[in-house]
Amino acid sequence: MDVLYGLHPVEEALKAGRRRFDHVLVARERRDDRLERLVAACRQAGVRVRQEAREQLTHVSRTQAHQGIVALVRPHEFLAIEDLFESDPSRAANGARLVLALDGIEDPQNLGALLRVADGAGVDGVVLTERRSAPLTAAALKASAGAAEHLRIARVVNLVRALEDLKRHNLWVVGLDEHAKTDYDRFDLTGDCVVVLGREGAGLHDLVRRTCDHLLRIPMAGGVSSLNVSAAGAVVLYEAARQRRATAPAAAALHGPRPASKPVLKQKGLGS
C-alpha cells in the first residue's frame, strides 16, 4: 500500500475516488474541526479509521509533517501514453489539449509543485519518465496538496518516443529552454500542445530538445539566468491557461491538424 499523509492529500484522494483506502490513522492528540470533518467523510465513505499516538503516525509516514492524519491506500495507477491522446472529458477546456511532460525532474518537492500547478492550469495530462526522475512518493503527493489525485498521469520509459507519439496525434511539442529565441508570452499556446520542462539546473536532454517543434524562454531581468523549474512551469502553464480563456470560442480552430511538414506557428506581436 502507498502512504498518504496530510489533510489535503487525504481529503483530495477521498474526493477523487480513484484510490481504494485500506485504513486511516488519526493522531489522538489532535482535535480540531477540520480533522473531525475529514474523519467523518472517511467513515461515511466506508473507510476504517483508527486513533493512534502521534509517534505511530510519524513512524508510518516517516515524517513529522503528517498533520495528524495518515492513510494507507492502493498504489497510484499510472496511465499509458495512449490514454493522453484525447482530452480529459472531465476538464472544461476550450477544445484544445494541453499536456505537461517532465524530462527528469528529480526533486519530489518540485514534482509535487508542478502537479499542483498542472491541475490548477487545467492540464489534460502529465507525462513522467520511469528512470532518472523523482517517483510519485508521499512527499511529492504532499507537495501537490492532493492535486495529483485529480490528474491523468502517464509514466513512460522513453520520453522522446512518447513525444513522437503525441506529435502523431496532432499535438505540438513546445520545450522551455533558457537559450531559446522566442519569449513564452509572445507565442500562441492556445492550440493542442505539450509543454516540456527539463531537469533542475541542466534543463532538457539533447534528444528531447531536438524533438521539440519550438523552444521558448522566460526572459530574466535580474542577475540569474533562469527560474526554478516549478516556478517556470507555473509561469508558462498559466500563460497557456490565460490565452485559452481569452480565445476560448475560436481556440480549437487556430491550428487544425498537424501537417507532415513543420511550419512556424503564429507568434503574437511579431507581425504574423
C-alpha positions as a printed Julia matrix, in Angstrom:
272×3 Matrix{Float64}:
   0.0    0.0     0.0
   1.02   3.61   -0.54
   1.16   6.1     2.3
  -0.63   9.44    2.07
  -0.19  11.99    4.82
  -1.51  15.47    5.43
  -5.01  16.91    5.33
  -5.03  18.0     1.68
  -3.67  14.75    0.15
  -6.02  12.51    2.14
  -9.02  14.75    1.54
  -8.4   15.04   -2.21
  -7.77  11.3    -2.62
 -11.08  10.63   -0.89
 -12.84  13.23   -3.02
 -11.35  11.99   -6.31
 -12.45   8.42   -5.62
  -9.67   6.86   -7.71
  -7.86   5.11   -4.87
  -9.0    2.26   -2.65
  -8.41   3.12    1.01
  -7.32   0.37    3.36
  -7.49   2.43    6.55
  -6.75   5.86    8.01
  -4.73   6.65   11.13
  -5.59   9.74   13.17
  -3.47  11.2    15.96
  -5.19  11.04   19.34
  -3.55  14.3    20.35
  -5.1   16.4    17.59
  -8.61  17.78   17.97
  -9.98  20.37   15.57
 -13.0   20.85   13.33
 -11.2   20.32   10.03
  -9.75  16.98   11.05
 -13.09  15.89   12.52
 -14.85  16.73    9.23
 -12.31  14.69    7.29
 -12.66  11.75    9.67
 -16.44  11.93    9.3
 -16.08  11.93    5.49
 -13.82   8.87    5.66
 -16.31   6.97    7.8
 -19.17   7.98    5.53
 -17.21   6.55    2.59
 -16.77   3.28    4.46
 -13.08   3.78    5.26
 -11.8    2.33    8.53
 -10.41   4.96   10.91
  -8.1    4.19   13.84
  -6.79   6.51   16.5
  -3.1    6.15   17.28
  -0.4    8.07   19.12
   1.24  10.81   17.05
   4.54   8.92   17.28
   2.96   5.96   15.46
   1.84   8.22   12.6
   5.35   9.64   12.41
   6.74   6.1    12.25
   4.35   5.02    9.47
   4.74   8.19    7.36
   8.46   8.68    8.19
   7.86  12.39    8.71
   6.52  14.71   11.38
   4.67  16.73    8.73
   1.66  14.39    8.66
  -0.72  16.94   10.29
  -2.27  14.24   12.42
  -3.61  12.01    9.62
  -2.1    9.17    7.57
  -3.89   6.99    5.02
  -2.89   3.6     3.63
  -4.14   3.43    0.04
  -3.81   1.39   -3.12
  -0.78   2.48   -5.22
  -1.33   5.16   -7.84
  -2.37   3.65  -11.18
  -0.35   5.23  -13.99
  -1.74   5.5   -17.49
  -0.11   4.65  -20.82
   0.79   7.43  -23.24
  -2.14   6.32  -25.44
  -4.53   7.44  -22.69
  -3.41  11.04  -23.21
  -4.04  11.19  -26.95
  -7.52  12.6   -26.32
  -8.51  15.42  -23.98
  -9.71  14.74  -20.46
 -13.52  14.68  -20.67
 -13.8   15.89  -17.06
 -11.98  19.14  -17.82
 -13.93  22.15  -19.09
 -11.38  23.14  -21.71
 -11.56  25.31  -24.82
 -11.42  22.24  -27.04
  -7.6   22.2   -27.36
  -5.44  19.74  -25.47
  -2.68  20.8   -23.06
  -0.22  18.19  -21.79
   2.73  18.66  -19.43
   5.81  16.46  -19.95
   8.59  16.37  -17.35
  12.08  15.48  -18.52
  13.78  14.04  -15.43
  12.54  16.2   -12.55
  14.46  14.81   -9.56
  13.21  16.81   -6.57
   9.92  15.47   -5.13
   9.02  18.99   -3.93
   9.37  20.32   -7.47
   7.39  17.38   -8.83
   4.58  17.98   -6.36
   4.55  21.72   -7.01
   4.36  21.13  -10.78
   1.46  18.7   -10.38
  -0.37  21.29   -8.3
   0.22  23.91  -11.0
  -0.83  21.49  -13.75
  -4.13  20.8   -12.03
  -4.79  24.49  -11.46
  -3.95  25.43  -15.05
  -6.34  22.82  -16.47
  -3.75  20.44  -17.94
  -5.28  17.37  -19.62
  -2.5   15.02  -18.6
   1.07  14.72  -17.33
   3.9   12.57  -18.7
   6.57  11.33  -16.28
   9.61   9.18  -17.01
  10.27   5.93  -15.15
  14.03   6.45  -14.78
  16.16   9.35  -13.55
  13.2   11.22  -12.12
  11.53  11.6    -8.75
   8.94   8.9    -8.02
   5.44   9.87   -7.0
   6.15   9.43   -3.3
   4.16  10.58   -0.28
   6.4   13.67   -0.11
   5.6   14.59   -3.72
   1.9   13.97   -3.13
   2.0   16.17   -0.03
   3.74  18.94   -2.03
   1.0   18.68   -4.67
  -1.6   19.39   -1.94
  -3.65  16.49   -3.29
  -3.75  17.79   -6.87
  -2.08  14.61   -8.16
  -5.24  12.66   -7.29
  -7.2   14.62   -9.93
  -4.67  14.38  -12.77
  -4.24  11.82  -15.52
  -0.58  10.8   -15.2
   1.22   8.58  -17.68
   4.62   7.07  -16.92
   6.85   6.18  -19.87
  10.26   4.56  -20.37
  11.3    6.73  -23.32
  10.17  10.37  -23.3
  11.31  11.06  -26.87
   9.2    8.18  -28.17
   6.23   9.39  -26.11
   6.58  12.91  -27.54
   6.72  11.5   -31.07
   3.53   9.55  -30.35
   1.83  12.74  -29.17
   3.0   14.51  -32.33
   1.36  11.84  -34.46
  -1.87  12.67  -32.67
  -1.67  16.34  -33.69
  -0.07  17.88  -30.61
   2.74  20.39  -30.98
   5.73  19.89  -28.67
   6.98  23.1   -27.05
  10.05  22.98  -24.79
  11.22  25.53  -22.25
  14.89  26.43  -22.73
  16.75  29.45  -21.38
  18.72  29.74  -24.65
  15.64  29.85  -26.89
  14.97  32.9   -29.07
  11.21  33.26  -28.54
   9.66  34.61  -25.35
   6.93  32.41  -23.87
   4.38  35.26  -23.76
   4.85  36.11  -27.46
   3.89  32.62  -28.6
   0.45  31.22  -29.33
  -0.24  28.46  -26.78
  -3.95  28.09  -27.5
  -3.69  25.05  -29.77
  -3.1   21.37  -28.99
   0.34  21.3   -27.4
   2.72  19.58  -25.0
   4.8   21.8   -22.7
   8.11  20.1   -21.85
  10.13  21.09  -18.77
  13.67  19.88  -18.15
  15.8   18.86  -15.19
  16.73  21.15  -12.35
  19.87  23.0   -13.38
  20.61  21.02  -16.56
  17.36  21.61  -18.48
  16.2   19.44  -21.36
  18.17  16.44  -22.56
  19.62  16.97  -26.05
  17.38  14.38  -27.73
  14.29  15.84  -26.04
  15.31  19.35  -27.08
  15.7   18.24  -30.7
  12.31  16.54  -30.59
  10.57  19.8   -29.68
   8.87  21.7   -32.5
   9.54  25.01  -30.76
  11.64  26.28  -27.87
  10.55  29.12  -25.62
  12.31  31.11  -22.93
  11.29  33.15  -19.92
  13.14  36.49  -20.17
  15.05  37.32  -16.99
  15.69  40.93  -15.95
  17.91  40.13  -12.95
  21.3   38.57  -12.4
  20.28  34.9   -12.58
  19.62  33.2   -15.92
  16.56  31.1   -15.09
  13.79  30.3   -12.61
  13.35  27.2   -10.52
  11.62  24.58  -12.68
   8.39  24.61  -10.67
   8.22  28.41  -10.86
   8.98  28.33  -14.59
   6.28  25.72  -15.11
   3.76  27.88  -13.28
   4.62  30.9   -15.45
   4.23  29.07  -18.76
   1.24  26.9   -17.91
  -0.74  29.83  -16.55
   0.14  31.85  -19.64
  -1.3   29.0   -21.71
  -4.4   28.99  -19.48
  -4.74  32.78  -19.82
  -4.51  32.65  -23.61
  -7.07  29.84  -23.76
  -9.54  31.74  -21.62
  -9.1   34.84  -23.78
  -9.69  32.99  -27.05
 -11.98  30.17  -25.92
 -14.61  30.48  -28.71
 -12.05  30.23  -31.53
  -9.14  28.38  -29.98
  -9.96  24.93  -31.32
  -9.69  26.13  -34.92
  -6.43  28.09  -34.65
  -4.02  25.36  -35.71
  -6.04  22.49  -37.12
  -4.5   19.05  -37.74
  -0.75  18.69  -37.52
   0.68  18.64  -41.1
   3.52  16.41  -42.25
   5.94  19.35  -42.52
   6.88  21.68  -39.66
   5.52  25.22  -40.21
   6.1   28.12  -37.88
   3.19  28.66  -35.52
   1.59  32.06  -35.18
   3.55  34.21  -32.75
   1.72  37.06  -31.1
   3.03  40.56  -31.6
   5.61  39.56  -34.22
   3.72  40.73  -37.26
   2.1   37.36  -38.09
